[in-house]
C-alpha cells in the first residue's frame, strides 16, 4: 500500500518553493505536476505551492481579465481532479482580491484556501 492509502498518525507535508512564470498557466501547471510526482516519491501526503503559482507572480492587471481568471480556475480544477489519483493533495492559495471574488471550488482532496 502507498503511504496515502494507509491511515496513519503522521502527515507528511512537502513545500514546493518553485518559481512560476507570469501568465504561463500551462507551464506552471506542468511544474505543479512534476513537483507532485517528486513529493509522492518522497512519501508526502500534502504539497503546498506559493501564492498565485498558477497565474505567476506578480500578476498585476492580468487578474482583472475575466478570461485569465477563468483559465486559472479551470487549470486549478483540472489539477484538483488529478489529485484524486494516488499521491499528495495539493494546496494553492490565490490571495489577490480579483481572484478572491471567485466562488469556492469543490476540490475533493485538494485545498483552495480563501483568505
C-alpha positions in Angstrom: 0.0 0.0 0.0 1.1 3.5 -0.6 1.5 6.0 2.3 -1.6 7.9 1.4 -3.7 4.7 1.2 -2.9 3.7 4.8 -4.3 5.6 7.8 -1.5 7.0 9.8 -0.8 9.2 12.8 1.7 11.1 10.6 1.1 13.7 8.0 4.0 14.3 5.6 3.9 17.8 4.1 6.0 18.9 1.1 6.6 22.6 0.4 7.2 23.4 -3.3 9.3 26.5 -3.3 9.3 27.0 -7.0 9.4 29.9 -9.5 6.4 30.3 -11.7 6.3 32.2 -15.0 3.9 35.1 -15.2 0.9 34.2 -17.4 2.2 30.7 -18.3 -0.7 28.7 -16.8 0.1 25.5 -18.7 3.8 25.7 -17.9 3.2 26.5 -14.3 0.8 23.5 -14.1 3.5 21.3 -15.5 5.8 22.4 -12.7 3.0 21.5 -10.2 2.6 18.1 -11.7 6.3 17.4 -11.6 6.6 18.6 -8.0 3.6 16.4 -7.0 5.3 13.3 -8.6 8.5 14.1 -6.6 6.6 14.7 -3.4 4.7 11.4 -3.9 8.0 9.6 -4.5 9.3 11.0 -1.1 6.1 9.9 0.7 4.3 13.3 1.1 0.5 13.4 1.8 0.2 17.1 1.1 2.1 19.5 -1.1 1.8 23.3 -0.8 2.7 25.9 -3.5 3.4 29.6 -3.3 0.6 32.1 -3.7 -0.6 32.7 -7.2 1.6 29.9 -8.5 -0.7 29.0 -11.5 -1.0 32.7 -12.5 2.6 33.6 -11.9 3.7 36.5 -9.7 3.2 39.4 -9.7 0.1 39.2 -11.9 -0.8 42.9 -11.8 -3.5 43.7 -14.4 -3.8 40.1 -15.6 -6.1 39.2 -12.7 -8.5 41.8 -13.9 -9.1 40.0 -17.1 -12.1 37.5 -16.9 -10.5 35.2 -19.4 -7.3 34.9 -17.4 -9.2 34.3 -14.2 -11.3 31.6 -15.9 -8.2 29.9 -17.3 -6.5 29.9 -13.9 -9.6 28.5 -12.3 -10.0 25.8 -15.0 -6.4 24.7 -14.5 -6.8 24.6 -10.7 -9.9 22.5 -11.1 -8.1 20.2 -13.5 -5.2 19.8 -11.0 -7.8 19.1 -8.3 -9.3 16.3 -10.4 -5.8 14.8 -10.9 -5.3 14.9 -7.1 -7.9 12.1 -6.9 -5.2 9.8 -8.1 -2.7 8.4 -5.6 -0.2 10.9 -4.3 -0.3 14.1 -2.3 -3.1 16.5 -2.1 -2.3 20.0 -3.4 -2.8 23.4 -1.7 -3.0 26.5 -3.9 -3.7 29.9 -2.5 -4.9 32.8 -4.7 -4.5 35.9 -2.4 -5.3 38.6 -5.0 -8.6 40.3 -4.4 -9.7 39.8 -8.0 -9.3 36.1 -7.7 -10.9 36.0 -4.2 -14.2 37.1 -5.7 -14.5 33.7 -7.4 -16.9 31.2 -5.7 -15.3 28.3 -3.8 -14.1 25.3 -5.8 -15.0 21.7 -4.8 -11.6 20.2 -4.7 -12.3 16.8 -3.1 -8.8 16.0 -1.7 -7.2 19.3 -2.7 -7.5 22.6 -0.8 -8.1 26.0 -2.2 -7.8 28.2 0.9 -9.7 31.5 0.8 -8.1 34.4 2.9 
